[in-house]
């Protein structure tokens, strides 16, 4: 798996994907050297700030989307999008983000290929992954929806603590925008989230989400 990640990283050249620098191995360990990102994880900034303004969330999601769109156009599925795998290049408040950790990313052989292995992290994995039904690029878009929701309110859209309850919660499409925390967030932002956190993978918005936004005149503001 390390060799797969190494080969993939060498091919990925994008401003919002962590840059591969070098690799080496010791007797019992393998090391991948990547671009230095000193600004910490997106997860840390969510913890520090509590939540993002809609404007800041939009800029953050735009950067993630550019990275994911690049991956998908190259037939790569990241499969573990979460705030812990998004790194700031510096401590600057306006620092760029880069997507990291390609340990379980997969390159699809063809347009219709379906991946069967478990992937993702609890709370961010799409329902089709948890149900082991086979999955593809739409799983990254589901994770983006969960990240967007979390950025705008500071907590996850899903509260379940075990796998079966989480599958049920995700499948029932029971995303709730609690008035106390969401009253100042636009309906367009909520609509954007619902188009991503859609249990039907075929109906989920793709990485060409800007096209969808223009078509429906909706997006994060």
N, C-alpha and C positions, 0 to 999 in steps of 0.2 A: 504493500500500500504506500510506503514511503516513496518508492520509485515512481509510482503513479503520480503522486503529488508533485514530486520533483519535475517530472516531464511536463506536467500541466503548467506549473508555475513559470517554467522557462518560456512558454508560449504566450503567456498573458502579459501584455504590455498596454496598460491603461492607467490614466491618472488617479483613478479611484480604486485600483487593485494594488495590494502591496507588491512591491517590486522584488523579484528574485535577484540575489547578489552572487551567492556561491553555495557550495555544499562540501562537506567532508565527513569522514567517518572514523571512529576509533575502533577498538577491538569489539566493543559490544554496543556502541551507540552510533546513531546517524544524525548529523546536524545539517539543518538548512538555514542559511544566512539570508535574511531579507532586509529590506529597507528599514531604517530606524524610525520608529514612530514613538515619539516621547510624550505625546499628549494624553495618553491613557485611553481607556475604552469608552465608547458611547454609553455603556452601562453606568460607568462612574459619573458621567455628567448628568445622567438622569437622576441618579441618587443625590447628587449635589444640588441640582436645581429643582428637584421635585417634579417638574414638568416643563415642557418647552412652549413658547408662544407659537401660534399657528405659523407665523412668518418663519421662525427659526426651524420649526418642524418641517416646513415645506422645503427649505434649503437643504436640510439633512436628508430627507427622503429623495430629493432630486439627485443628490450625489450617489446614494445607494442604488437608485434606479438606473443611473448611467452605467454603473458597474455591472448590475444584473443584466441589463439589456445587452451589453458587450458579451457577457458569458453566454447568454441564450442564443445570440446570433452566431456564436461559435459552437453551438450544440453542447454547452456545458451547463450542468445543474449543480449549484453550490451545495444545496441540501442541508445547510446548517446556519442559515441566516439568523442572527440574534445580536443584541447590542454588545455582547462580550467579544464578538468577532469583527467589530467595526472599530477601527483605531484612528485616533487623531494624530496627525503628523507632528503637532506641537501643542503647547499649552495655550496658545493664542485662542481667544473666544471665536475667531472666525477661521480657525484652522480647517483644512480639508480633511475629509475622512478617507480611509482606505479599507477595503474589504480584505480580511485575512482568513487563515485556517482553511485550507483546501483538502484536509485530510480525508473527508468522505465525499468530496465532489466527484462527479462522474461525467465522462464525455459520452454522449449518446451516439450509437452507431448509425441510427437513421431516425427519420422524422417520427415514426410510429413506435420507437422502442420504449418499453415500459420497464422501469427499475423495480426490483422486488425486495432488495435488502432494506432493513430498518435504517432510518436516517433521522437527522434533526435532533432537537433538544426538547425536553418536556415543556409544553406551553407554547412552543413555536412551530412544532411539526404539524403538517396538514393532516386532516382526517384520513385521507387515502393512504398515507404512510402508516399511520397507527393501525389501520384495518388491514394492512398488508395486501392491498388490492392492486398494487402496481402504481407507479407514479412517474412524473417527469417534470418539466419546467414549471408547471403551475404551483408546485410546492414552495418554490422561492417566493412567488407572489403572495401566497397565504402568509408566509412569515413576514413579508413586508407590511402586510395589513396589521399583523399583531404588533410589529414595531411601531407603526404609525399611531395606533391606538395608545400604546404605552407612552410614547413621546408626548402626546397631547393631554394626558391626564395623570401620568405617573404610576399607573398600575396596569396589570394585565387584564384583557377582556375575559379571561377564563379563570375560574376559582377552584376547579376540581383538583384534588390532591392524589388521585390514583388514575391509572390509565383508562379503565373502563368508563369511569365518570367523565373523564376528559373527552373521550371519543363521543359519548352521548351529548355532551355540551356543545362540542364543535359541530356535530352532525345536525343537531336541532336548530342551528343557526340562531342561537339565543344571545347575540351581542347586544348589550344594554349600554346606553349612554346616560349615566346617572346625572340627573339635573344639577345636583350640587357641584359637580366637577366639569360638566359639559355645557353649561348654560351660555358661556361666552365663545364656544367653538361653532364655526359656521356649519350650516347644513351640507354645504358642498364637501367639507372635510369629512363629515360623517358618512356621506354617500360614497366618497372615495374609499373609505375603510371597508364599507359593506360590499363594494365590488371586488375587494381583495379577499376578505374573510368570507368567502362564499363556499359552502361545503361541496358544491358542484364544480369540480375542477374545470369542466368544459365551459362553464359560464364565467369563470374567474377572469378578471382583466389580465392581459399579458404584459410583458415588459414594454410593449409599445403603448403604455398607458397615456402618454401625451396625446396620441391619436384619439383615444377614447375620451379624454378630457375635452379636446377641441370639438369632438363630435357632439358631446352632450353639454358643452359649455360649462363643464364643472371640473373642479380640481381643487387641490389645496391652494389657498390664496397666499 
